[in-house]
């Protein structure tokens, strides 16, 4: 603890395991959004937060961002090495630094949690998903390191935060380790009229079915393209986002859709373009096989979208009965649900009506920050 006004606890917090905050580009994923939301809100409350950005992702070389101290750490810019090298350096720096809490994000970074533990630092881990199950890490050294990171978190973390009840059950059944459930938050956005998307992609309001997220195998994009091919509709399919070491998958999807000019690949989107895509979609589809807690789904619902999601626990927990679900991996079921919604605009309107108020009421970033700070103070 440090000098503080009466009745206020100010903490020095290190965060690592993310790629970079204060940067908007295709490297930005769910972990980066979570770290940015937590760190900037904690800094606004008066806490001193240091985030260790990967050198290959932090192009701006800023020293601070919205009150958060930014430190760049050496990173080998190769698949499987970037996370391992950057989190090693960050773990070393946080171990010898003046911090009350060292907060690791994602399983892979936890491989090095023993380092600050040896220096008697209090450590927290947020598990954003069971990452070793992701296809890009199968049968690789990366998968082994990530599983070791998971075990290091179980062994050395003072507390482990998980984003779903399903992950809570996994850690309890696998390791006998109790975890703390703190879900992600959602922000109430301002809807945008179609302007940029008209000029660039000839998309109008309610003119398209939207997927927006990372183009990786576990998102179920193969199912989505195949299911869309079976539809009788004039709605376009917009696949927005970039790959993440998954160039072969992106190429496969583009080749499959090459003969259908209704399928549009936008590439990475941010800012106004992203806001317009969410604001004007007819439906949003997330056919994932594996999730932690999808920020894309939270964003889609916050914009008032009718959503179609696979019936995995991580999606069903989020949407409850406020979205349409289909059996995971079942192309026919996905196609049937999308066709049903294409044929019934009134049903789509009913789902859209309550989506935003439901998700923004249930998931709030200020609540997430308060629960996380309470967790820090409890372990101190």
N, C-alpha and C positions, 0 to 999 in steps of 0.2 A: 504494500500500500504506500501511497505517497501523500505529500501535503495536500490537504483538501479542505474546503469550507465545511462548516458544521452541517450535518445531516446529508452530506453528499459524498459518494464514494467515486473517486476518479481513478481509473485504471490505465495502465500501460499495456497495450495489447498488440501482439504480432500476429499477422495472418499470412499463410503461405499455402501453396498447392494449386493456386489459380494460375492462369497464364499472365494476364495483366488487367488492371483496372485503369480507368481514365483513357481507354483506347476503344474506339469503335471500328472494328474490322471483322473479317471472317473468322478470326481466331476466338472470338467471343462466344462463350457457351454459357450453360446454366450456372456453373461454378463462379464464373466471372460476374454474372449478374448478382448472385447471392452475396459474394464478397463485397461488391461495390455498394449494394443496398445496406448491408450490415455496417461496413466500415465508415461510410459517409454519415450515416445516421448516428452512430456512436460518437464520431468526432464532433458532430453538431451538439451533442449532449455534454461535451467537455472532456471526453476521454481521449487519450493520446493513442492513436492507432497507426501502426506501421504495416504496410503491405509490401511484400517482396514480389516484384514483377519479374517475369522471365525476360532476359535481355533480348531474345530474338522476337519477342512480341511487343515490347515497350519501345515503339518507334519514336514517341514524343520526347523521351528522356526528361519528363517533368520530375521535379523534386517533391511536388505535392499536388493533391487533387481533392477539392472540396473539403479541405481541412485534414486530409489523410496524408501521412508521410509516405512517400514512395521510394523504395530502394530497388535498384536493378541488380539481379544476380546472374552470374555466369551461367550460360545454358548452351549445351551441345544441341544444335538445331537438326536433330535426326529423330525419326520415329522410334519411340522406345527409350531414347536417351534424354529428351528434353525435360520431361517431368522428373526423371530420376536425378539428373545433375542439378537442375534449378532448386528442387526441394532439399537436396543435400546441402547446398551452400546456404539456403535460407534457414535450414534447421541449425546449422553451425552458428550463423549470425544471431539467430534468436536465442540460442543457448547461452551465448556470452553477453547478450544485450540485457538492458535493464527493463525487463518485462514482467508483469504480474501473470499474464496468460499468454500461451502460445497456442494459436488456433489453427489446426491443420484442416485443409479442405481436400476431400477426395481420398480414396483408399491408397493410391499410389504414393502420395506424399508421406503417408504415415509410416512408410518403410524406414524413415529416419527419425521417428519420434523418440527413439531411445536416447538420441543425443541431448535434446533439452531435458529429458527425464533425468539423465545422469547429472546434469547441472541443477537438479532440483527445481526445475520450472514446472508450473502447473500446466497440463496439456489438455486440450479439448480437440476432438475430431468430429467433423461433420461428414457423414457418409452420404454422398449425393446419389449413389447407386452402386450396385454390386458390379463394379467395373470389369472384373476378370471374366465375366460372362459375355462381354461384348465381342462380336465376331472378329473385330480387327486384332484382338489380343489372343485369340484361340491358338493353342499349341505354340506359344511364343515365350521368350524370356520375359516379355512384358507382363504376361498373365501370371507367371510365377512371382514376379516382384510385387504385383498388385495384391495377390493373395497373401504374400508375406506382410505387406502393408496393413492388410485387414487384421492379421494376427497381432501385429505390433500395436495397432490401435486397441485391440482387446486387452493386451498385456499392459500397456503403458499409459493409456489415456485416463485422466481423472474422470472424464465424462465423455460419452459418445452420443452425438446428436444424429438421429435418423429422420428421414422425410416422409416415411409411411409406416403404417401399422404392420404391413407385411415385412418390412425390414426389421422392425422390432422383434417379430416372431422368429425371423431368420437368425438373428444374433443370439437370441435366447435358446433356440433349439440347437444351434451349431456349437456355441461356445459357453452356454449358460450365463451369458453376459447381459445384464439389464442395460437398456439404452433409454435415451430421452427423446420423445417425439416432439419435434418443433418443425412444422411444415413451412414451406416458403410462403411469401406474401404476394399480393397483387396490388397494383396501383390503379386508381380510377382514371382512365384516359379520356381525352377529348376526341370524339369521332371526327374524321376528316372526309370531306367530299372527294370524289374521284377527280383528280386533275392529272398528276404525274402518271398514274397508271393508264389513263386514257391516251396520253401523248406517247408513252413508251410501249405499251402493250395492247392498246385498244380495248381495255377492260372497263366495263361499266358496272354500276351497282347491281348486285344480285346476278351478275353475269357469269360467275365462276365458282368452282369448288376449290378450296384453298388447303394446301399443306404448307406450313412455314416452320422451318427448323433445320437442324443439321441433317445433311444427306448421308446417313449412315445405315448399315443393314438393319439394326435393331428397331429402327423407326417404321419398318413394314412397308417401305415404298414400293417394293416389288408387288406386294399385294394390291396396293392402291392403283398402280398403273394397270394391272391386269383386271381389277374390278371395274375400273373406269371404262375399259374397252368394251365391257358388256352392257354399258348403260345406253338407254334410248333417251338422249337428251341433247339439247344444244348448249348446255352449260360447258364452259371450258374447264380444264383442270390446270391450276397454277401450282407449280412446285417451286417454292421460294426457299432459298438457302444455299449454302455451300457445303462441300464435302469436308471431312476431317480425316486426312490420310486414307481417303476412300475414293480415289480417282477412278478406279475400275468400276465401282458401283455406279457412279455418276455417268460414266460413259455407257454402261449397260442400259441404264434407264433412258438415256437420250436416244440410243440406237433403237430401243424397243418402240419408243414413241415417235420415231422419225417420220413415219408415214401419216401422222395425224396432226394437222396444224392447230387442233384445238388444245393440244398439250403445250404449255408454256413453261419453260425453265427460266427463272429470272436471275439466277445467281444470288449472291449474298445481298441482302437488303437491310437497310437501317433508316432511322429518321423518318422523314415524311413518307417515303415510299412504303416502308413497313407499316406505318400507321394507316395509310390509305388501303393497303391490301387487307388488313384486319377489318377496317371500317366498312368495307363494301362487299365482302364475301357473301355468297349465298349460304354456304355451309363451310365449316372447318373440319378437316379429317385428320385424326391422329391414330394410325393403325399399328401402334408399337407392340413389339414382342417384349420389350424390356424398357423400364423407365426407373428413374429415381423418384422425382416429382417434377413433371413437365412444366417448365415456365412458359413454354409456347401455348400449352393448353390453358393455363391461368390467364395469359394475355388474351387469347382468343375469346374466352368467356367474358373477360373484363370489357371487351369491346362489344359485347352483346351478341356474340355469334351462337348459332345453333351448331353444336359440335357432335361429331360421330367419333367414338373412341373404341378401341379394343377393350375387352372385359378383364384385362389384368387388374390386379388389386390397386396398383398405384394410380390408375386412371379412374376406376370406379369410386375409390375413396374420395377423389377430388370432386367428381361431377354429381355423385349421388343419383337422384332421379331427374337431374336438370340437363341431361344430354342423352343421345341415342348410343347404345352400345351394341357390339357384335362380337361373336366368338373369335378370339385371337387366332390369327393365321388362316381364317376361313374366307377365301376370296368370294365364294358365292354369297355368304352371309353379308359381307361388306357391300357387295354390289346390290343386294336386295335392299339393304337399309338406305343406301344412297339413292337408289331408284325411287323408293318410297317417299323420300324427302323431295326429290326433284318433281314428283307428281303431286305433292301436297304442300303448296306454299303456305297454307293456313297453319299446318303443323309446324313448319319452320318458324313462322311468326310467333307461335306460342312459346317455343323454346327460346327464341331470341328475347322475348319480353322480359323474362326474369333472370337471364343468365348473368348480366353484369351486377345487379344488386346482390344476387346470391353469392357469387364468387368474391366480390370485394367486401361483403359483409363477413364471410367466413375466413378469408385470408387477408391479413393486414400486416404490412411490414413493420409498423410501429409496435404491434404486439409481438412480432418475431424478435425484434431488437430487445424489448423488455424481458422476454423470457430468456433470451441468450445472456443478457447482463445479469439477471437473477441467478442463472446457472454459474456464471463466473464467480459471483460474490459468494455463493454457497460453497464452492470448492476451495475458496480462499479462507 
